[in-house]
Amino acid sequence: MFTNVCFCLGLKMVQVAEGCPKHSVLICVLFISGKSKEAEIKRINKELANIRSKFKGDKALDGYSKKKYVCKLLFIFLLGHDIDFGHMEAVNLLSSNRYTEKQIGYLFISVLVNSNSELIRLINNAIKNDLASRNPTFMGLALHCIANVGSREMAEAFAGEIPKILVAGDTMDSVKQSAALCLLRLYRTSPDLVPMGDWTSRVVHLLNDQHLGVVTAATSLITTLAQKNPEEFKTSVSLAVSRLSRIVTSASTDLQDYTYYFVPAPWLSVKLLRLLQCYPPPEDPAVRGRLTECLETILNKAQEPPKSKKVQHSNAKNAVLFEAISLIIHHDSEPNLLVRACNQLGQFLQHRETNLRYLALESMCTLASSEFSHEAVKTHIETVINALKTERDVSVRQRAVDLLYAMCDRSNAQQIVAEMLNYLETADYSIREEIVLKVAILAEKYAVDYTWYVDTILNLIRIAGDYVSEEVWYRVIQIVINRDDVQGYAAKTVFEALQAPACHENLVKVGGYILGEFGNLIAGDPRSSPLIQFNLLHSKFHLCSVPTRALLLSTYIKFVNLFPEIKTTIQDVLRSDSQLKNADVELQQRAVEYLRLSTIASTDILATVLEEMPPFPERESSILAKLKKKKGPGTVTDLEEIKKERSSDMNGSAEPASVNASAVSTPSPSADLLGLGAAPVTNSAPPPSSSGSLLVDVFSDSASAVAPLAPGSDDNFARFVCKNNGVLFENQLLQIGLKSEFRQNLGRMFIFYGNKTSTQFLNFTPTVICSDDLQSSLNLQTKPVDPTVDGGAQVQQVVNIECVSDFMEAPILNIQFRYGGTFQNLSVKLPITLNKFFQPTEMSSQDFFQRWKQLSNPKQEVQNIFKAKHPMDAEITKAKIIGFGSALLEEVDPNPANFVGAGIIHTKTTQIGCLLRLEPNLQAQMYRLTLRTSKEAVSQRLCELLSEQF
């Protein structure tokens, strides 16, 4: 390996690979004399020509010369010049028995050889020879090369061999380290090619190895494997706890080779703590107690005075501490540890190191969601507010905002919202929109007095109007309309706010809407008479955009109904050329129609057409969904859901009944007022409104959110891959049953919705949702169902299906309804999968294998080797293959224990032939499934679907 490369202006000094010949350093000397870049390139080209002539000469080169010239080529390549020869000479070096020659060969291959090279087979043979040599030095070089290249071809060739080397009893420690890290690299690049087998149980025991280097490498490997296959590696928990206990209780002198600045084995400690985060708290009381002791010891050591003033000591110590706190938060089961972790993080909030302050705020955000540590987090509110005001780093200020949001509850909501509003005036532009959304959510969620809520939102618009999204001002209007006790106050407050010389357009929208509905509640005051209200709004008209002007025109026609005394003034405005001849079609049409309506309609008709907006249906707010979309999954939503479960008495928003949604056992934890974890959907039904509500178009984009998939949805979906009838979903309220039939590329599905309660379901709305990609591949026609489902009754919905082209995803069935005044919202996967359009095809043995050979292109075949999840019963296996849609071909495979099938996938645009072969291994309790079709994506999808059945 290159140990040092140093370039200076006056001197270019290069130390090449250890063991390289002195002569190879000559090339560095040659560059010293180069007066310019052109001179250097000229000298390099001359050297390349010399090397090329040596390789092509009649005289055979010895190993030393080959090594020398290959090393020169490698160095020239690292300088940025293309190398198009010398590859075969480097491959030849691999067969040498000299370490230095073999090392240079492997180094050249790792850097310059492409995974698609024609030499890859020769390279693989050389690697196999070195792996079989049992020479630890040569084995190490070979494993390093495999890991460095890491191609799929390498994985196919060696993924089955490396686990054997890893768990072999006679393998040296250094080779085990290399084998573990090499296998980790292959698993990350090609996880489907690394077979799970007997070695998985043996590799876990490497955690007990005496060599800590082996343990460190094995822990990295096991952690990655456990994330995908937790059941296979659950025995690692007790071993990891045991090893962690030995590390944290040892003195720094006990592990001298692995002690870093007085911290024993910090990297291994962090890796073990991360491994434990793949699992819930240990069930064994002894293991759990030992783990608790480890975590307490780590927290105690954090309180001890530092043993060194060097930054490396504190970094290593804090790395272990923060990973331990992450594990404590992950388990969320030890109140004492959670509170101690919170107190420890509180000490870091005022630390002089910026990174520590950032990490402390980030960890406390998660701690705030725990019922055990929430109160402890709240004690640091003043420190967090101070950080918000004084912190220089914007990323730390953003984490402070996140923590204030996470620690907010009814007791401190007004203080936190006020501080956020104060900070908003000077906040960095990159985080203003996020702060606006959080203030809007907190103000709504914890509003006891809704006058405070109205004041807060109007203040929010005043301070940061450009960052107030439509969802925010939509929501304040919904709440004002739904609450009679706040309507007069809202009208008065918004009227006063509009009197400012400069108003943000969002404030004009809110003011126009609220005064159009409730301006009559303040018209008795001479200071807010009808004419003054109209003149105030119209003074803003010319400064607004077209959509806002359209809303104001709707407000004017509402004023005609509310205040007949200013009807003439409004008609004059509508009659003006600037309205009737407006270049914008929407404004012109509104002005003409409103003028005509006010002229010919009687008072009674006007009162009917322009009556007050009815209350909006209790709905889920889309503000939190917007915040989640901005922050990314797994952040705000997860915290809020936990907080909601922790505090059932928290105030909701405009519709208190919605808060009770969590009291009724619903299929999804997200069915609450703020639409937790939900995302906006455009094909939901719009809210009902009276025929005369001319302002309802403002809310045309505000719809109920689609809930995340109900628990168990994926398992139920998998059961329908090989069958067409059964119960898709069931909870204490609702049962969903399916009956399907498919023929060629067409299908029909009958969905039965059963009300299991004695109470009616109202506004029952099932919707089938397809992604954009799926819509182009699958045509679905659904027939509407009765919006009312009586107690104990069942309704049926028919879905007609046409498969246009092959597809990978499945549609989502979203059901929304009201039960006992509570809004219910759940989603499940609809089991419409590609194999449903299978038509079985009978074939003879000769025809089958002839077609099998025709589909021999690597892209046409997908193979999966997997552990059996269910008892390996031959009759059940046959039934599943037939249920999958293909024909089960008897007496075709030479091995009678194997199963083979054939069929054709029918779509509107094409037909795709498919052959499958399932090979069970009863002794190992494993299967090998091979799918061959004319299309790679189809092979992959069918293999995924069928593998889950066994």
Number of C-alpha atoms within 10 A of each C-alpha: 11 11 9 10 10 9 9 7 6 7 13 14 16 18 15 20 18 12 12 18 16 10 12 21 18 12 16 19 14 14 19 14 12 14 9 10 10 10 13 16 14 13 17 18 14 12 18 18 12 12 20 14 11 16 19 10 10 8 8 11 14 8 17 15 17 23 25 19 23 25 24 22 26 20 21 19 16 13 9 8 14 11 14 9 14 18 18 14 18 26 22 19 25 27 17 14 11 13 15 18 26 23 26 26 28 24 23 24 24 18 14 17 19 13 16 10 10 10 15 17 13 14 24 17 14 18 24 16 16 21 22 13 12 16 13 17 15 23 23 19 22 27 23 19 23 24 20 17 20 21 17 17 18 20 26 15 17 22 21 16 17 22 24 15 20 27 21 14 8 10 16 15 18 15 22 26 21 24 30 26 23 27 27 23 20 26 20 14 15 18 17 17 20 23 17 18 17 12 14 16 16 14 21 24 16 23 26 14 15 10 13 20 19 24 26 23 22 27 28 18 22 25 23 16 20 18 14 12 13 16 10 17 20 17 13 25 23 19 18 25 24 17 19 24 19 12 20 21 14 13 14 18 12 12 16 13 12 18 16 17 20 21 25 24 24 23 16 22 24 20 23 27 24 18 24 24 21 19 19 13 20 17 8 9 10 11 18 16 13 16 22 17 15 21 23 17 14 20 20 13 14 16 9 8 8 13 11 11 10 10 10 14 16 17 15 19 21 16 14 24 24 22 18 25 25 19 21 22 24 17 16 19 15 14 14 12 20 23 18 17 26 26 17 19 24 21 13 18 22 16 13 9 10 17 12 20 22 20 17 24 26 18 19 31 25 22 30 27 24 21 18 19 25 24 15 21 24 20 14 19 19 10 14 23 20 14 21 23 17 10 17 11 13 14 14 22 25 23 23 29 25 21 24 29 24 24 25 21 20 14 9 14 20 19 11 22 22 14 18 23 19 13 18 20 14 11 18 14 11 10 16 20 20 21 26 24 23 23 25 24 22 22 25 26 21 21 21 15 10 22 17 15 25 24 16 20 22 22 15 24 22 19 18 17 18 13 19 23 16 14 19 22 18 19 21 21 20 18 22 24 22 19 13 11 13 18 24 18 19 29 26 19 16 20 23 12 19 21 13 9 7 10 16 18 19 22 22 23 22 23 28 28 22 23 28 28 22 23 28 19 16 20 20 11 10 10 11 19 16 23 19 14 23 22 14 15 21 18 11 19 18 9 13 16 10 14 12 20 21 21 22 25 24 21 23 28 26 27 26 23 23 23 17 12 13 16 18 13 15 22 19 11 17 23 17 12 11 13 18 20 15 14 10 11 11 13 20 19 16 19 27 15 14 20 19 14 15 19 12 10 12 11 13 10 15 19 16 15 18 23 18 20 18 12 15 15 14 21 22 27 27 26 24 25 23 18 22 21 17 13 13 11 12 10 16 24 22 16 19 20 16 15 21 20 16 15 11 12 11 16 17 22 23 24 18 13 16 22 24 19 22 18 11 14 13 21 24 18 22 28 29 27 27 24 24 27 26 26 20 21 16 15 13 20 13 13 15 11 15 14 11 16 17 19 22 16 10 16 16 12 16 23 19 25 26 28 26 21 19 19 15 13 15 14 12 18 18 16 16 21 22 20 18 18 15 14 15 23 21 15 11 12 19 18 16 19 17 20 16 19 14 16 13 17 23 18 18 17 21 17 20 18 23 20 21 18 15 11 14 19 25 19 15 19 19 21 18 19 22 18 11 8 11 18 14 14 20 22 15 17 13 15 9 13 15 12 14 16 20 17 15 13 15 15 16 16 16 17 16 15 19 20 25 19 19 26 19 14 17 18 19 20 18 23 18 23 20 17 18 13 14 25 25 25 29 22 24 25 23 22 25 23 21 25 23 27 26 25 20 19 17 15 18 12 15 10 11 19 15 11 17 17 10 13 20 13 12 9 15 19 23 22 20 18 20 19 18 19 12 10 11 16 10 13 8 13 17 16 13 19 21 17 18 25 24 26 23 23 19 15 14 19 15 8 9 10 13 18 22 23 26 24 23 21 25 24 21 15 11 12 16 16 20 27 24 25 17 22 17 22 15 13 6 11 15 19 20 17 21 20 27 30 28 19 16 16 17 25 23 21 20 21 20 15 16 19 21 14 18 17
